[in-house]
Each structure stands twice: as structure tokens, then as C-alpha cells.
Amino acid sequence: MAFDGTWKIDRNENYEKFMEAMGVNMMKRKLGAHDNLKITIQQDGNKFTVKESSNFRTIEITFTLGVNFEYGLADGTELTGSWNMEGNKLVGKFTRKDNGKLLAASREIVGDELVQIYVYEGVEAKRIFKRG
């Protein structure tokens, strides 16, 4: 249950390059780099509820580990895939509906931070959150 709580974006590493690889236009990349994202995570066994709140939208996602679900990114990209636990790390594998390409993601608590890593087409980005 280490993921439980509210997390506020602290910093990004290579996020604009990642969004560019994903095909996000320049205006949305500039806005996305300063989205003030806040994530609230609640875990109940294998079931997670994640509320994402940013300058652009607020959504709530509920998923069960290992069970495929559909998810839409803020830029409109539609994905399907699932999250699994690998040790203390949440690992997600998602397929874009528009082109069939893989988006890999992970969430891990490192010290007092939540580190999210995204990889798409060989481009890796990190988003680091602090408890809010």
C-alpha cells in the first residue's frame, strides 16, 4: 500500500522529447510540461483507484492488476493494456489503438518520491512526484 496517497509533480526528465515521440504537437508539449499533475492512488489488494488531476482534466481510473483496460491520454491517444506488480514496482504495458505500438510505464516509490517512467519508441521519460 506504499503507493497510497496524493502525489504532486515535482520535476520531469526528458518529458518533452517523450511527448514528441508520441506525436504530441508543440503547443500541447509546452502545456504538458507544466500541467501541475496531481495523482491520488488508493490500493485495495489487487485493485487500484487512480485519480489524475491537472490543468487540463480530471479523470478517475479503476483497474485490477493483470486485467486489461482502456485508457485515454490527455492528448487523446487511446491505449489498452494492464498494470502488474513486479516486486515493489507497478509495471504497465499498453498498446496504442491508432498504430499498435507499445508504451511501457512503471511506477515505483524511491525514498519519499513516486517515480514514473514512460518508454515509447526507445525514448524514456521520468516524472517525479512528491507526497502532496
N, C-alpha and C positions, 0 to 999 in steps of 0.2 A: 504493500500500500504506500510505498515511498513516493509514488507519483502524485498521490492525493494532494490537493491544494490549488491555489491560484498562483500562476506564474506570469510575470510581465517580461516582455522582450527587453534585453539589456544591450545586446550587440549582435551584429551579423558578420559573417566572414564569407566572402565570395558570393553573396546572395544575388547581387545584380547580374553577375555572369551566369548563375544558375537560371534565373528568370529569362535571360536572353536565350539560353539553350532551349528552354521550354517554349520559346516563341512568343513571350510576353512583349508587347510593344514598349518603346522607350518611355512614354508617359506613364504607363502603368508600372514599369520597373522603378521609376523615380518615386512614385507614390508608395509602392510596395516596400521599398527600402526604409520607409518611415511610417509604417502602418500602425505603430503603437499596439501591436498584438498582445492580447492577454488571453491566457488559456487556463481554464479551470478543469481539473481532472478529478473524477471520483471513480474509485475502483471497488467493485463488489465481487470478489472471487475472480472469475474469468471475464466478467462483464465490466466495460468501461463506459463512462459518460464523459464526453469532452465538449466543453463549451468554448468556442473561439469567438473572441470579440475584438474587432479592430475598427479603424476609422471607416472601413468600407461595408462591413457586415457583421452580424452576429448570428452564429449557427450553433446548433447542438447536434452532436453525433453520438449515437449509442452503438457500440459494437461488442461482439464476443470474440475472444481470442480464437484464431484459426477459422473463423467463419467469414466468407466473402461478403462484402457490402459495397454499395456505390457511394461515391463521394465527389462533390464538385469543388474545384479550387476557386479562389476569389476571382481569377481571370476568366472563369467559365469553362476551363478544361474539366472534362468528366473522366473519372477513374473508377476502376473496380479492382478489389483486392482485399487483403486481410492483414491484420497485425498478429504477431505471435511473440511469446516471451522466449528469449534466449538468455539464460542466466538472469541478470538483473536488467536486461535491456529489452525494450519493446522494438521489434523489428517488423517493418511493413514492406510488403511487396505489392505494388499497384501497377495496373496496365492502363495506359491511356486508351479511351474508346475511339478517339479520332485516328490514331496511327498505330496502335498496338505496341508501342514502345514502353519499356519498363521504367518505372520510377521507384527507386528504393528509398526507404526512410527508416530512421531509428530515433528513439528517444531513450535517454539514459540520464540518471542522476549522477553528477560528478561533483563531489564536495557538496556545496549548497546551491548548485546550479542544475537546471534542466537543459541538457544539450540535445538539440535536434539536428540530425544530419540528413541531408537530401542528396541523392545522386541520380543524375539523368544524363544519358549520353556521355558518360565519363566526366561530367562536371559536378564537383562536390561543393555543397554549401553548408555552413553551420549557422544555426540560430541559437543563441544562448539566452536563457531566461533566468531571472531571479525570483524567489518567492515574493508574491505581492501582498 
